[in-house]
Amino acid sequence: MAAEKKNPAHHELTDDDLKQIVAEADTGGRKPAGFAAMVLIIGALAWSLFQLWYASPLPFSLGFGVFNDTEARSIHLAFAVFLAFLAYPALKSSPRDRIPLQDWGLALVGAFCMAYLFLFYSELANRPGQPTTQDLVVAIVGLILLLEAARRVLGLPMVILAIVFIAYIFAGPYMPEMIAHKGASLAKGMSHLWLTTEGVFGVALGVSNGFIFLFVLFGALLETAGAGNYFIKSAISLLGHMRGGPAKAAVVASASTGLISGSSIANVVTTGTFTIPLMKRVGYRPDKAAAVEVAASVDGQIMPPVMGAAAFLMVEYVGIPYTQVLKHALLPAVISYIALFYIVHLEAMKADIRGLPRRNLSPLASRLASFGMTVAGIVILSGVVYYGLGWIKDLTGEASYIVISVLMGLAYVGLVRYAARFPELHMDDPNEPITELPDAAPTLKSGLHFLLPVAALIWNLMVEELSPGLSAFWATTFMMFILVTQRPLFALFRGRGDVNTELRQGFVDLYDGLGIGARNMIGIGIATAAAGIIVGTVTLTGIGLVMTEFVEVISGGNLMVMLSMVAIICLILGMGLPTTANYIVVSTLMAPVVVELGAQSGLLVPLIAVHLFVFYFGLMADVTPPVGLASYAAAGIARCDPIKVGVTAFGYSIRTAILPFMFIFNTQLLLIGIDSLWHLLLVVASAVAANLLFAAATQGWFLARNKIWESAALLLVCFTLFRPGFWMDMVYPPFKDVPGTQLLEVVGQAPAGERLRIWIEGLSIEGKEVKKGVLLPLGPAETDARKRLDAIGLKVMPAPGSENLQVLAVGFGSQAEKLGIEQGFDITAIELPSDRPAKEWMFLPALILLGAVVMIQRRRQEPEHGHATT
């Protein structure tokens, strides 16, 4: 009994228990009845409708209901806090079936404080920087209530972090010398955090309001329509027959669900309730089955297009288009999933785990033909949509939206009619014995219409190049139409069921989906607002510079030590934080550290690489024990120790943790600097192979059980494939230096889009000696070098008596200013790529070494395999 009390995860969890875990993590644990339930539902519905209205073009077309960014952020947070106090109990002992009177009061007062900027917008605009007593009272009460809402929704880690930063604002003069600052008055601190757009109502909350809500709502509507069920069943039917098939299906299903989910805990329970029991049944240890699901679900946070909602924050913080963020993040996410897929295969090989039998054992040729026809059909459909719609757009001009909408509607009806030929998908009881797998082809064909809204979203983003918010609005509108009409259409085409009854049920599904989408957003809305406290503190006190100096002193200027320290700090900062808050915190505090210290050491990389670096390590905190609700939920399903699950899952996730170190030194892994199709294929192939070899080395099994030297050899090959430039740089220097005086000549000859490496030095405005490198983005080709430099805000002149150029002026808010270039700095040197063999030649010795390992392991593969089987 004592052991059971110590480890509650050994208790058997029912479906209701698991739903409660998800509810308390994502939508709140309360399920009141009567008037309270109606207020919760109406509040969530009103929030969804407000966000749809705000994102749509209707306010501008009709001329009313137009909100500026600050007003919309204020209303957005008012909804989030109001629903947080109603949906999330204060304590574990608080009632779940009713809402106490004090929570009603907190919800109303909290909503008023959050909406204060909207309600008194004109008055506040007329007295900027001069807060009244009422302003300060509202700010203090609002801040306290925001932290209480964060405690209920996000837990204590976020609140403790926010309180530490608030205390730092006012206790600056009493801090140790290294982190001391002059401090701020109560009026200045509260005004900065609450009454401006530098703190709580800053960029992060704006992204939550402008982009994230609609993508989360889109995912909730897809899930309500049955897309999550479709993805899971499709993965099981396609992969369940392979070695360790259910585990491989869990990886693919989690990747598919991760496309539409911004929550790792929801991902674990959605796919895990089905895949974890199947993994256990075919022979995986309970902790390994749960760890596979945790690793796959958490990796869903790095998978575009949602990336746990961090993709939209990166757009604002890095200053590049959303499509560029997706491009840079895609390859690391894909190879991470491929490596996890390989890890579960290795586990199956080590334990000799077989797959599940298929229902119909049709001949191989027949199965290949059926699969080929299905894939060919999807490819042909995609081609017709892409090129057909492009041709229609050119032909019909502004009327293309109407024509394309009609065609998408017809395609939807056609796919539903086609899907109606196949049985309706139902989730089986995962605890019931499964003797055979469902047929893959009918399963895949039964939900093809779910791909249309995703196609519409991608079309709007990639081809129409609409904003993420407007793209998500049109895709969500299409998804709402599908949710209402799919039931009556299936009833009509299948010839059973009442069409009117199914239509009413469709509206009920829409009603539920809008409510679920809003409740899923409570945590993200609160998280982005609470993280705004940290951002506001950084801008007010300059703590970011202190962090840079701290890491610089401890690392002693060593680049690898610095990156390792940043990774560890990101792990610590990320513990217990949801993905969005996690990214805001680590990018605000640690990204500038990597940029500044890296520049001093010659590590000049695009900002997106730095932000992805800190984002990946912040996410690793979701896996590591003792924090990590995903591990607890998975352990509950698997009925095993959550700490053991967390440790095992972290072992599986190391393959993700090495990627940031690789792409920070080799940005081609982020698809930067790719100059041809063959170069792209080579980068993708080498990256995939490298991550697979890393998995084989760390799991101790390649073709057979590894010896220590074989694992070391595999790691060496992995490193070379990931970073061939490391070895080539030892033989041939990558750059040659030319004097700074040749800048104008080099700029005039540089191709379009070139990023020029220059070294600058001088005294900063704070009186600090600066010597660092920067990547100067040159933009379009231009023979007049001075015009090209003017475009990025830089004016230069020869420095008297030296080979340097002096910075004459830097444009306010220009790219040059953002790079940290100041008036009076000297440009001392320019680094140009040197003529040398392609670094990819280093792949040859690596492949020879790999071949040797393969030959040696193949000689003993059969005896070891026979031993493992017995």
Secondary structure, 3 states (H helix, E strand, C coil): CHHHHHCHHHCCCCHHHHHHHHHHHHHCCCCCCHHHHHHHHHHHHHHHHHHHHHHCCHHHHHCCCCCCHHHHHHHHHHHHHHHHHHHCCCCCCCCCCCCCHHHHHHHHHHHHHHCHHHHCHHHHHHCCCCCCHHHHHHHHHHHHHHHHHHHHHHCHHHHHHHHHHHHHHHCHHHCCHHHCCCCCCHHHHHHHHHCCCCCCCCHHHHHHHHHHHHHHHHHHHHHHHCHHHHHHHHHHHHHCCCCCHHHHHHHHHHHHHHCCCCCHHHHHHHHHHHHHHHHHHHCCCHHHHHHHHHHHHHHHHHCCCCHHHHHHHHHHHHCCCHHHHHHHHHHHHHHHHHHHHHHHHHHHHHHCCCCCCECCCCCHHHHHHHHHHHHHHHHHHHHHHHHHHHHHHHHHHHHHHHHHHHHHHHHHHHHHHHHCCCCCCCCCCCCCCCCCECCHHHHHHCCHHHHHHHHHHHHHHHHCCCCHHHHHHHHHHHHHHHHHHHHHHHHHHHCCCCHHHHHHHHHHHHHHHHHHHHHHHHHHHHHHHHHHHHHHHHHHHCHHHHHHHHHHHHHCCCHHHHHHHHHHHHHHHHCCCCHHHHHHHHHHHCHHHHHHHHHHCCCCCCHHHHHHHHHHHHHHCCCCCCCCHHHHHHHHHHCCCHHHHHHHHHHHHHHHHHHHHHHHHCHHHHCCCCCCHHHHHHHHHHHHHHHHHHHHHHHCECCCECCHHHHHHHHHHHHHHHCCHHHHHHHCCCEEEEEHHHHHHHHHHCCCCCEEEEEEEEECCCCCEEEEEEEEECCCCCCCHHHHHHHCCEEEEECCCCCCEEEEEECCCCHHHHCCCCCCCEEEEEEEECCCCCHHHHHHHHHHHHHHHHHHHHHHHHHHHHHHHC
